[in-house]
């Protein structure tokens, strides 16, 4: 496994800030249209606070304050009657410690151990660890398995193999984007910033980044675990 280097300062100082600002701006534009993705809004506010941008956190929290009560339960599934009025905690950030616990400082060894654990029950991941990429692709029985392959290979530092999977024309667009998101983060970790920036620009030019994507990328480039179960998809 390749060594994990500190993420270059260009990511944390410039690119991370831009990604967060773009995420907040997108959420503000949606709010003007009466659309409040409250779960995402709160997550972006938490991310901005964790990364030290209280200005962006305040902008995002204003959206939570403005959101109609129904926006906090719309589409939610529950076995009990949901409150008509959103509780106060839903309109605020969590504490810094709570956010940091959910998004700890990235540990490459921990991600590698997760991949090894998955390999015991997932043959396509086990074959990736053995460097047998074509064999792994042949036993991957779903689009999700191919995305898992791409994500694992990115963490293992096998970027060309990762990109070859992301470029498969039969792979749905959201699966391709999932792989590229992990690849961008891992290339930055490996100081291969030029290629990562090209891929990021490709996603931005195609209009493929929403506020969630931008938040996850910002957290990853800032050296945090962007989501639970990283590098594998959380859904």
GUROMAR-173563 format. One record per residue (C-alpha): x, y, z. Coordinates in steps of 0.5 Angstrom, whole numbers, padded with zeros to 4 digits, always signed. Example, Ala and Ser with C-alpha at 12.3 -4.5 7.8 and 13.67 -1.06 7.14 Angstrom:
2
+0025-0009+0016/+0027-0002+0014/
***
This chain:
235
+0000+0000+0000/+0003+0007-0002/+0004+0012+0004/-0001+0017+0005/+0002+0024+0005/-0001+0030+0008/-0006+0034+0003/-0003+0039-0001/-0004+0046+0002/-0007+0049-0004/-0013+0044-0003/-0014+0046+0004/-0013+0054+0003/-0016+0055-0004/-0020+0049-0007/-0023+0047+0000/-0026+0054+0001/-0029+0054-0006/-0032+0048-0006/-0036+0050+0001/-0038+0056-0002/-0041+0053-0008/-0044+0048-0004/-0047+0054+0000/-0049+0058-0006/-0053+0052-0009/-0057+0051-0003/-0058+0059-0003/-0061+0058-0010/-0065+0052-0008/-0068+0056-0002/-0070+0062-0007/-0074+0057-0011/-0077+0054-0004/-0073+0048-0004/-0070+0047+0003/-0066+0040+0003/-0065+0041+0011/-0061+0035+0012/-0056+0037+0007/-0056+0044+0009/-0055+0042+0016/-0049+0037+0014/-0046+0043+0010/-0046+0048+0016/-0043+0042+0020/-0038+0042+0015/-0036+0049+0015/-0036+0049+0022/-0031+0043+0022/-0026+0046+0017/-0026+0053+0021/-0031+0057+0016/-0036+0060+0021/-0038+0065+0016/-0040+0060+0011/-0043+0056+0017/-0047+0062+0019/-0050+0063+0012/-0052+0056+0012/-0055+0056+0019/-0060+0062+0016/-0063+0057+0011/-0064+0052+0017/-0068+0058+0021/-0072+0060+0014/-0074+0053+0012/-0081+0051+0013/-0083+0046+0019/-0085+0041+0014/-0078+0041+0010/-0075+0037+0016/-0080+0032+0016/-0082+0031+0008/-0080+0025+0005/-0078+0022+0012/-0080+0015+0014/-0082+0013+0021/-0086+0009+0025/-0089+0014+0030/-0092+0021+0028/-0087+0026+0027/-0088+0033+0030/-0091+0039+0026/-0086+0044+0029/-0078+0042+0028/-0074+0041+0034/-0069+0047+0035/-0064+0042+0035/-0065+0041+0028/-0064+0048+0026/-0057+0049+0029/-0050+0046+0028/-0048+0040+0032/-0042+0041+0037/-0035+0041+0034/-0033+0035+0038/-0039+0031+0035/-0038+0033+0028/-0030+0031+0029/-0032+0025+0031/-0037+0023+0025/-0031+0026+0020/-0025+0024+0024/-0018+0026+0021/-0017+0021+0015/-0012+0015+0017/-0010+0011+0011/-0009+0005+0014/-0016+0005+0017/-0019+0005+0010/-0014+0000+0008/-0016-0005+0014/-0023-0004+0011/-0022-0006+0004/-0018-0012+0007/-0024-0014+0011/-0029-0013+0005/-0024-0018+0001/-0026-0023+0006/-0033-0024+0003/-0033-0020-0003/-0029-0024-0009/-0028-0017-0013/-0025-0014-0007/-0020-0019-0006/-0018-0020-0013/-0016-0012-0013/-0012-0013-0007/-0008-0019-0011/-0007-0014-0017/-0012-0018-0021/-0016-0013-0024/-0019-0016-0030/-0021-0022-0026/-0024-0018-0021/-0028-0014-0026/-0031-0021-0029/-0033-0023-0022/-0036-0016-0021/-0044-0018-0021/-0047-0011-0021/-0045-0004-0022/-0045-0003-0015/-0039-0008-0015/-0035-0004-0020/-0036+0002-0016/-0033-0001-0010/-0027-0004-0014/-0026+0003-0017/-0026+0006-0010/-0022+0001-0007/-0017+0001-0013/-0016+0009-0011/-0014+0008-0004/-0009+0003-0006/-0006+0008-0011/-0008+0004-0017/-0010+0011-0021/-0010+0008-0028/-0014+0002-0026/-0019+0006-0022/-0020+0011-0028/-0021+0005-0033/-0027+0003-0029/-0030+0010-0028/-0030+0011-0036/-0033+0004-0037/-0039+0006-0042/-0044+0001-0039/-0043+0004-0032/-0049+0009-0030/-0047+0016-0029/-0048+0016-0022/-0043+0010-0021/-0038+0014-0025/-0038+0020-0021/-0038+0016-0014/-0031+0013-0017/-0028+0020-0019/-0030+0023-0013/-0026+0018-0009/-0020+0018-0014/-0020+0026-0014/-0019+0026-0006/-0014+0020-0007/-0010+0023-0012/-0009+0030-0008/-0007+0025-0002/-0002+0023-0007/+0001+0030-0009/-0002+0028-0016/-0006+0035-0016/-0006+0036-0023/-0010+0030-0025/-0014+0031-0019/-0016+0038-0021/-0017+0036-0029/-0022+0031-0026/-0026+0036-0021/-0026+0041-0027/-0029+0035-0031/-0035+0034-0026/-0036+0041-0025/-0036+0043-0033/-0041+0037-0034/-0046+0040-0028/-0045+0033-0024/-0043+0036-0017/-0049+0038-0012/-0048+0041-0005/-0047+0034-0002/-0041+0032-0007/-0038+0039-0006/-0038+0038+0002/-0035+0031+0001/-0030+0033-0003/-0028+0039+0001/-0028+0034+0007/-0024+0029+0004/-0019+0035+0001/-0018+0038+0008/-0016+0031+0011/-0022+0029+0014/-0026+0022+0013/-0032+0025+0008/-0037+0020+0010/-0038+0014+0014/-0035+0007+0010/-0031+0011+0006/-0028+0010+0001/-0035+0005-0001/-0041+0008-0002/-0046+0010+0004/-0052+0008+0000/
***
